[in-house]
Amino acid sequence: MLTDGYFRVQDVTLPFRLVYHRPLPAGGYLKAATLVGTQTAPPVYRRQGGTVVQRPARWQWRLCLTVELPPAPRIARPPRQAAAIDVGYRVLDQDRVQVALVLAEDGTVERLILPEPILRSFRYLRELQQRIDTETEQLKQVLRERPPAGLPEAAQRLLSVLTKVRDGGLRRLLALCLEAQLDGPAVERLTAWAARVSSLRREAAGLRQRMIRHRNWWYQNQAARLCRAFGTLVIEALDLRELAEQEPTTPVQQEAAKYRQLAGLSRFRAALQHAAPRAGTTLVQIPAAGTTARCAACGRAMLGPREEQVLRCEQGHVADQDVNACRNLLQQWQASAGAAASQTGPGPRRWTRLRGFLSLLRCKYLSTQVIWSAADLSPGGR
């Protein structure tokens, strides 16, 4: 359904029109509305009739609504077995990237492998970026050999640090040349470069959005399937941001680090947290210390580098390190019966959604200035 409305930013009122995908959930209360803009394409320079014209950047806007929902009823289901999930990306071979391993209590092992279309999109995206880098380096070489004549002082400063200049600096150089009404082979090469790179960046931006949407959709489906199949899911309590800041030191780690953004493990964990209450599944988080380095069979240390998929302990037990980590998670959960672990089960989802909304947008204004009282959360509140 097509609808329109008004969005107020300080003293400015902005009209908008959007596609209303679905009505608000029954019994829900609208708590916040945020207009989010994403630049899908940079400005484009084109030559028309002997002059260079600039087309503005393209933007895509979304209206995000935060809705408070009443507590979901607890789903009565027959007893289901537990499973441990070792969340972490691993390059198995050229055509397979593992993002998680699932070990059920009965010993069944399942590897979650990213679908091949997502990998193809990722590799083509890297190819587009390489073409952009090649075009940029070739342009810099031309500007070093034949710099434009009559450049203004600001443009000369850019040429003096050409090695450090990126796309934005080259676009600034082109704008200065056009303002000074300069002409010549170098300016024509700058104009052609801007048109080609803009086209490549538009293609890359569209491909990246489709790839991420496909990955997130696949994560949501896998999380829903796992939550329907198991009554308890045990995962490691990891700080993914801290892991992402660790610099790779070996060639194997450097190759695997290229897939870090593609894997987007935080999205998969968020999908599990979102699907667990709906399926009546308990999500248990166990401290990650020692789950990989300790042998699940005897408790001794596992030997060998972490890059190796199969490790051997001091007593000679051989195990896949992801399977070994899942066994340790299950053993710790069974020993503690899940009582000492932080867990997320069926219950009110409104605070989870609200915290996720604030964390996703990192909106300082909402988190520090807006205060809701208990009356606001009651059925009679606003």
C-alpha positions in Angstrom: 0.0 0.0 0.0 1.3 3.4 -1.0 1.1 6.1 1.8 2.6 9.4 2.6 3.2 11.5 5.7 5.5 14.2 7.2 8.7 13.8 9.2 9.9 16.7 11.4 13.6 17.4 11.9 14.0 20.3 14.4 12.1 23.1 12.7 11.9 21.6 9.2 9.0 19.5 8.1 9.7 17.0 5.3 7.0 15.3 3.3 7.6 11.7 2.2 5.9 8.9 0.3 6.6 5.2 0.9 5.4 1.7 0.4 3.6 0.5 3.6 4.6 -3.2 3.6 2.3 -4.5 6.4 0.1 -3.1 9.2 1.3 -2.7 12.7 1.1 -5.9 14.8 -2.1 -6.3 16.8 -1.8 -5.0 20.3 1.4 -3.1 19.5 2.3 0.4 20.6 4.4 2.7 18.3 7.3 4.0 20.3 9.6 5.7 17.8 10.0 6.4 14.1 13.3 7.0 12.4 14.0 8.0 8.8 17.2 6.3 7.7 19.0 7.2 4.4 21.6 5.2 2.6 23.6 6.5 -0.3 23.3 3.9 -3.1 25.4 5.7 -5.7 28.0 8.6 -5.6 27.7 11.7 -7.8 28.3 11.0 -11.5 30.2 13.2 -14.0 29.1 12.9 -17.6 30.0 14.9 -20.7 27.0 16.2 -22.6 27.4 18.5 -25.6 31.0 19.3 -24.9 30.4 20.2 -21.2 30.7 18.1 -18.1 27.6 17.9 -16.0 27.3 16.3 -12.5 24.4 14.1 -11.5 23.6 14.2 -7.8 24.2 11.1 -5.6 21.3 8.6 -5.3 19.8 7.9 -1.9 17.5 5.2 -0.6 15.3 6.1 2.4 13.6 3.8 4.9 11.2 4.6 7.7 11.9 2.4 10.6 9.2 2.0 13.2 9.9 0.7 16.7 6.8 -1.1 18.2 6.3 -2.4 21.7 4.7 -5.8 21.6 2.8 -7.6 24.4 4.5 -10.7 25.9 4.3 -13.7 23.6 2.4 -16.7 24.9 4.7 -19.6 25.9 4.5 -22.3 23.2 3.8 -25.8 24.6 6.0 -28.2 22.7 7.1 -31.8 23.3 10.6 -32.2 24.9 13.4 -31.7 22.4 17.1 -32.4 22.6 19.8 -29.8 23.1 22.5 -28.8 20.6 25.7 -26.7 20.8 26.6 -24.3 18.0 30.2 -23.2 17.4 29.8 -19.9 15.6 32.8 -18.9 13.6 33.8 -18.6 9.9 36.3 -21.0 8.4 37.4 -21.4 4.8 37.2 -25.1 4.2 38.2 -24.9 0.5 37.9 -22.6 -2.4 34.1 -23.1 -2.8 33.1 -23.6 0.9 33.0 -21.1 3.8 31.7 -22.5 7.0 30.0 -20.0 9.4 28.9 -22.4 12.2 28.9 -26.0 13.3 26.0 -27.7 15.1 26.4 -30.7 17.4 23.3 -32.4 18.7 23.2 -34.4 22.0 22.8 -37.6 20.0 26.1 -36.8 18.2 24.7 -35.6 14.9 27.0 -33.0 13.3 25.9 -30.4 10.8 28.1 -27.7 9.1 26.4 -24.5 8.0 28.0 -23.6 4.7 27.3 -20.3 3.0 25.3 -20.9 -0.3 27.3 -20.8 -3.5 25.4 -17.7 -5.0 26.5 -15.6 -2.0 30.2 -16.6 -2.5 29.9 -15.9 -6.3 28.6 -12.4 -5.5 31.3 -11.8 -3.0 34.1 -12.8 -5.4 32.6 -10.6 -8.2 32.4 -7.7 -5.7 36.1 -8.1 -5.0 36.8 -8.2 -8.7 34.9 -4.9 -9.2 37.0 -3.3 -6.4 40.2 -4.5 -8.1 39.0 -2.9 -11.3 38.4 0.4 -9.5 41.8 0.3 -7.9 43.4 -0.4 -11.3 41.6 2.5 -12.9 42.7 4.8 -10.1 46.3 3.8 -10.2 46.5 4.2 -14.0 45.0 7.6 -13.7 47.6 8.6 -11.0 50.3 7.5 -13.4 49.0 9.7 -16.2 48.7 12.7 -13.9 52.3 12.2 -12.7 53.6 12.0 -16.3 51.4 14.7 -17.8 49.9 17.0 -15.1 47.3 19.6 -16.3 48.7 23.0 -17.0 47.5 26.1 -15.2 46.2 24.3 -12.1 45.0 26.4 -9.1 46.9 26.3 -5.9 44.5 23.8 -4.2 44.8 21.4 -7.1 48.6 21.7 -7.1 48.6 20.7 -3.4 46.6 17.6 -4.3 49.1 16.7 -7.0 52.0 17.0 -4.6 50.5 14.2 -2.4 49.1 12.2 -5.3 50.4 8.9 -3.8 48.1 9.3 -0.7 45.1 10.7 -2.6 42.1 8.4 -2.9 38.9 8.6 -4.9 37.5 11.6 -3.0 40.7 13.6 -3.7 40.7 12.8 -7.4 37.1 13.9 -7.6 38.0 17.1 -5.8 40.8 17.6 -8.3 38.4 17.2 -11.2 36.0 19.7 -9.6 38.8 22.2 -9.3 39.8 21.7 -12.9 36.2 22.3 -14.1 35.9 25.4 -11.9 39.1 26.8 -13.5 37.7 25.8 -17.0 40.8 23.9 -17.8 41.0 21.5 -20.8 43.4 19.0 -22.1 44.2 15.3 -22.2 44.6 15.0 -18.4 41.3 16.7 -17.7 39.6 14.4 -20.3 41.2 11.4 -18.6 40.0 12.6 -15.2 36.4 13.0 -16.6 36.5 9.5 -18.2 37.9 8.0 -15.0 35.1 9.6 -12.9 32.4 8.2 -15.2 33.9 4.7 -15.3 34.5 4.5 -11.5 31.1 5.9 -10.8 29.5 3.2 -12.9 31.6 0.5 -11.2 30.8 1.8 -7.8 27.0 1.8 -8.5 27.2 -1.8 -9.7 29.2 -2.7 -6.6 26.8 -1.0 -4.2 23.8 -2.7 -5.7 25.5 -6.1 -5.7 26.7 -5.6 -2.1 23.1 -4.8 -0.9 21.7 -7.8 -2.7 24.4 -10.1 -1.3 23.9 -8.9 2.3 20.1 -9.2 2.0 20.6 -12.8 0.7 23.0 -13.7 3.5 20.7 -12.2 6.2 17.7 -14.0 4.7 19.6 -17.3 4.8 20.7 -16.7 8.4 17.1 -16.0 9.5 15.9 -19.3 7.9 18.7 -21.3 9.4 18.1 -19.8 12.8 14.4 -20.5 12.6 15.0 -24.1 11.5 17.5 -24.8 14.3 15.2 -23.3 16.9 12.3 -25.5 15.7 14.5 -28.6 15.8 16.1 -28.1 19.3 14.7 -27.2 22.7 18.0 -25.7 23.9 20.8 -24.2 21.9 24.2 -23.6 23.6 26.5 -21.0 22.1 29.7 -19.3 23.2 29.6 -15.9 24.9 32.0 -14.2 22.5 32.8 -10.6 22.0 32.8 -10.5 18.2 34.0 -6.9 18.1 37.1 -7.9 20.0 37.7 -10.9 17.7 37.3 -8.6 14.7 40.0 -6.2 16.0 42.6 -9.0 16.2 45.2 -8.7 13.4 45.9 -11.9 11.3 49.4 -13.1 11.7 49.7 -16.2 9.5 48.9 -16.6 5.7 46.0 -18.8 6.6 44.5 -16.2 8.9 45.1 -13.5 6.4 43.2 -15.4 3.7 40.4 -16.2 6.1 40.2 -12.5 7.2 39.0 -11.6 3.7 35.7 -13.3 4.4 35.1 -11.6 7.8 32.6 -9.0 6.5 30.9 -11.6 4.3 30.3 -13.9 7.2 28.8 -11.2 9.4 28.5 -13.6 12.4 26.8 -11.0 14.6 23.8 -11.2 12.2 23.6 -15.0 12.7 23.7 -14.6 16.5 21.0 -11.9 16.3 18.9 -14.2 14.2 19.2 -16.9 16.8 18.2 -14.5 19.6 15.2 -13.4 17.6 14.0 -16.9 16.6 14.5 -18.6 19.9 11.5 -16.9 21.7 9.2 -17.6 18.8 10.0 -21.3 18.8 10.0 -21.8 22.5 13.8 -22.5 22.5 16.1 -21.6 25.3 19.3 -19.9 24.2 22.2 -20.5 26.6 25.5 -18.7 26.5 28.6 -20.4 28.0 31.9 -18.7 28.5 34.2 -19.4 25.6 37.4 -19.7 27.5 39.1 -23.1 26.8 36.4 -24.6 24.7 38.7 -25.1 21.7 42.0 -25.5 23.5 40.8 -28.2 25.9 40.1 -31.8 24.8 36.5 -32.8 25.4 37.5 -36.5 25.9 40.2 -36.2 28.6 40.4 -32.5 29.5 44.1 -32.1 28.4 45.4 -29.4 26.2 45.0 -29.7 22.4 48.2 -29.5 20.5 48.9 -27.8 17.1 48.2 -24.4 15.6 44.6 -23.1 15.6 44.6 -22.8 11.8 44.5 -26.6 11.6 41.0 -28.1 11.5 41.9 -31.4 13.1 43.9 -31.3 16.4 45.4 -33.9 18.7 45.6 -33.7 22.5 48.4 -34.8 24.8 46.7 -38.2 25.3 46.5 -38.8 21.6 42.8 -38.0 21.1 42.1 -36.6 17.6 39.1 -34.4 16.9 37.9 -31.6 14.7 38.4 -28.5 16.7 34.9 -27.1 16.0 33.3 -30.5 17.1 35.6 -30.5 20.1 34.4 -27.0 21.0 30.7 -28.0 20.7 31.3 -31.1 23.0 32.9 -28.9 25.6 29.9 -26.5 25.4 27.5 -29.3 25.9 29.5 -30.8 28.8 29.6 -27.4 30.6 25.9 -26.9 30.0 25.0 -30.4 31.3 27.2 -29.9 34.3 25.6 -26.6 35.3 22.1 -27.5 34.0 22.1 -24.1 32.4 21.5 -22.4 35.8 24.7 -20.4 35.9 24.6 -19.4 32.2 23.0 -16.3 30.9 20.0 -17.3 28.7 17.3 -16.0 26.6 13.9 -17.8 26.7 10.3 -17.2 25.8 8.9 -14.1 27.3 8.5 -10.3 26.7 10.3 -9.2 23.5 9.6 -5.5 23.8 12.8 -4.6 25.7 15.0 -6.9 23.4 13.6 -5.1 20.3 14.0 -1.7 21.9 17.6 -2.3 23.0 18.4 -3.8 19.5 17.0 -0.7 17.9 19.0 1.7 20.0 22.2 -0.4 19.5 21.8 -0.7 15.8 21.3 3.0 15.1 23.7 4.1 17.9 21.4 7.0 18.4 22.8 9.0 21.3 19.8 11.2 21.5 17.4 8.4 22.0 19.6 6.6 24.5 20.3 9.7 26.7 17.4 12.1 26.3 14.3 10.1 25.9 13.1 8.5 29.1 10.0 6.3 29.3 8.3 5.7 32.6 6.4 2.7 33.7 3.1 4.4 32.8 4.3 4.7 29.2 4.6 0.9 28.9 1.2 0.2 30.3 -1.8 -0.3 28.1 -3.1 3.1 29.1 0.3 4.8 28.4 1.2 6.6 25.2 
